[in-house]
Amino acid sequence: MSASQSSALYNSKIGLAAGADVAVGRQDQSCRTMLAQLAEQGELLIVDEEIDPVFDLSALLSLTHDTMAVRANRIKGSDMPAFGNLLSDRKRIGMALGVEPATIQDTLLASVKRPVPPVVVENALVQQLDFADGVLARLPVPTFFAKETGPYISAGMMVAVDPETGLGNASYARLKILSPTEALIGIAPNHHLAIMARKAATMGKPLPFAVVLGAHPAIQLAACLYLGLGDDEMHCAGALLGEPVRVTKCLSNDILVPADAEIVLEGFIHADKPIEEGYVSEYHGMYEDYGVGVLATFHRMTRRSDAMFQVIEPGYHAEHIYLGAIPIAASLKAQLARSILNVGEVAVTASGSGRNNVVVQIHNPRPGQARRAMAICWGAVSIIKNITIVDSDVDPWDTEAVELAKSTRMRAERDVLVVTDLPADRSEPQEAGGMVAKIGYDATIRPADRKEGFDKALPPEKSYERMRGVLARARGR
Ligand SMILES: Cc1cc2nc3c(=O)[nH]c(=O)nc-3n(C[C@H](O)[C@H](O)[C@H](O)COP(=O)(O)O)c2cc1C
């Protein structure tokens, strides 16, 4: 099915005229194609009952986070529908990129190596409507969790331009609504957006930025890649889409935003105006107290005429986990491949909060390579804590297979490496004084360990072949 057909199908399912928002003959660059595909596959739950954005929308998304995408048509106090739970596993992410799960990693890596610059267009769908007052009050922003201190925009992709170099950046950060024009933005100090906002503050001005909701999932995935400062994620998004991202200039600043997105907020980050945040949920499923975030102000909102508000259920919920984990895994693989040419697939597992635990596959590892891979991962991304190295025959995304390798191929006194006092990400659950101990498991085979070898105890392949035939005939009966 073509993108325009899918979008028309989705529109018909939600009561819009077919083609109402679809320019025929070009790829849709919103979430609408994916929503249509999910609807076709019976994986989109449409809720018509009125839902309260205070806790109830969060509870609805939490209950369905790893099974169903959701579109809630009536949110109390708003005329805008909300949707969420799209990229909740590797199958869905593969679907968004148009590839099998097994090739997601190579696809992301190729997008970093061969980026495609965006193209600027006029008459953007995301600028069909334009509002200049009280813009945050126009959105159905949910309050998610019991101990948090306000409603959060959780699916906001932040787009900004480095005030020194003019180079672009896209990433995610949370916004806690403080008033119809003000929010707290919570950005880790080492993230590029935080660096840019501090640069602007040093120059004596706030940083202009845009918050994009509902861009194509490939654009959202690109925004989560760990690139160098100055490498623009929007160019990787173009490679992932197989065509340039169509961008349009914001109405009040020069920032270029995806033209097919649902909603864009235009505003400023004031890095010199700290605000206490209170408890906030993290990917590990608990609360963190980060102290202060900084002020963000908003004076403009543009949107589609039939805009939908995107929500990513935060905390330890599937979309939040996978949207972060898959790009981190690809970024680690890029780092590893520079010095370990026989590195295979790299997984950042859901059971490790989608951030803390990495499994690295190495084909025929040579002595010392497992520990080298551990050192590279710890050095590359501060959030990585527990690392397991496996052989080619172990799928690093298969947690049971990885546990089996650890239980059968490892000698703890030889194959476990604990390094104390490494720098910890501030989100690290066991962080103390900015540090944490990290552990590496070398679960690769050492042939000399077992006189019986490591062959799997299984029937011969010829018998399997015969029995596959028997099974096919029995099932066909
Ligand atoms: C759904 C989601 C929400 C996120 N929220 C935040 C956040 O609130 N603050 C933050 O600093 N990073 C957050 N992140 C992580 C950053 O977006 C991510 O690390 C990004 O790659 C940083 O961009 P940079 O590499 O350009 O610095 C979030 C990631 C995801 C997937």
The ligand as an SDF file (V2000), in Angstrom:
LIG
                    3D

 31 33  0  0  0  0  0  0  0  0999 V2000
   10.9550    9.5430   24.5610 C   0  0  0  0  0  0  0  0  0  0  0  0
   12.2490   10.1420   24.9730 C   0  0  0  0  0  0  0  0  0  0  0  0
   12.2720   11.1330   25.9160 C   0  0  0  0  0  0  0  0  0  0  0  0
   13.4720   11.7160   26.3090 C   0  0  0  0  0  0  0  0  0  0  0  0
   13.4420   12.6970   27.2350 N   0  0  0  0  0  0  0  0  0  0  0  0
   14.5930   13.2980   27.5910 C   0  0  0  0  0  0  0  0  0  0  0  0
   14.5880   14.3520   28.5520 C   0  0  0  0  0  0  0  0  0  0  0  0
   13.5580   14.7060   29.1070 O   0  0  0  0  0  0  0  0  0  0  0  0
   15.7580   14.9600   28.8250 N   0  0  0  0  0  0  0  0  0  0  0  0
   16.9330   14.5890   28.2370 C   0  0  0  0  0  0  0  0  0  0  0  0
   17.9710   15.1820   28.5080 O   0  0  0  0  0  0  0  0  0  0  0  0
   16.9870   13.5560   27.3550 N   0  0  0  0  0  0  0  0  0  0  0  0
   15.8350   12.9270   27.0080 C   0  0  0  0  0  0  0  0  0  0  0  0
   15.8650   11.9030   26.1120 N   0  0  0  0  0  0  0  0  0  0  0  0
   17.1620   11.4770   25.5240 C   0  0  0  0  0  0  0  0  0  0  0  0
   17.6580   12.3880   24.4170 C   0  0  0  0  0  0  0  0  0  0  0  0
   16.6630   12.8060   23.5560 O   0  0  0  0  0  0  0  0  0  0  0  0
   18.7090   11.6580   23.5990 C   0  0  0  0  0  0  0  0  0  0  0  0
   19.7220   11.2640   24.4440 O   0  0  0  0  0  0  0  0  0  0  0  0
   19.2670   12.4720   22.4570 C   0  0  0  0  0  0  0  0  0  0  0  0
   20.0560   11.6360   21.6470 O   0  0  0  0  0  0  0  0  0  0  0  0
   20.1340   13.6110   22.9550 C   0  0  0  0  0  0  0  0  0  0  0  0
   20.4340   14.4210   21.8410 O   0  0  0  0  0  0  0  0  0  0  0  0
   21.9110   14.8930   21.4600 P   0  0  0  0  0  0  0  0  0  0  0  0
   22.6510   13.6410   21.0940 O   0  0  0  0  0  0  0  0  0  0  0  0
   21.6770   15.7760   20.3060 O   0  0  0  0  0  0  0  0  0  0  0  0
   22.4750   15.5640   22.6610 O   0  0  0  0  0  0  0  0  0  0  0  0
   14.6830   11.2850   25.7290 C   0  0  0  0  0  0  0  0  0  0  0  0
   14.6630   10.2690   24.7830 C   0  0  0  0  0  0  0  0  0  0  0  0
   13.4680    9.6920   24.4060 C   0  0  0  0  0  0  0  0  0  0  0  0
   13.4790    8.6130   23.3950 C   0  0  0  0  0  0  0  0  0  0  0  0
  1  2  1  0
  2  3  1  0
  2 30  2  0
  3  4  2  0
  4  5  1  0
  4 28  1  0
  5  6  2  0
  6  7  1  0
  6 13  1  0
  7  8  2  0
  7  9  1  0
  9 10  1  0
 10 11  2  0
 10 12  1  0
 12 13  2  0
 13 14  1  0
 14 15  1  0
 14 28  1  0
 15 16  1  0
 16 17  1  0
 16 18  1  0
 18 19  1  0
 18 20  1  0
 20 21  1  0
 20 22  1  0
 22 23  1  0
 23 24  1  0
 24 25  2  0
 24 26  1  0
 24 27  1  0
 28 29  2  0
 29 30  1  0
 30 31  1  0
M  END
$$$$
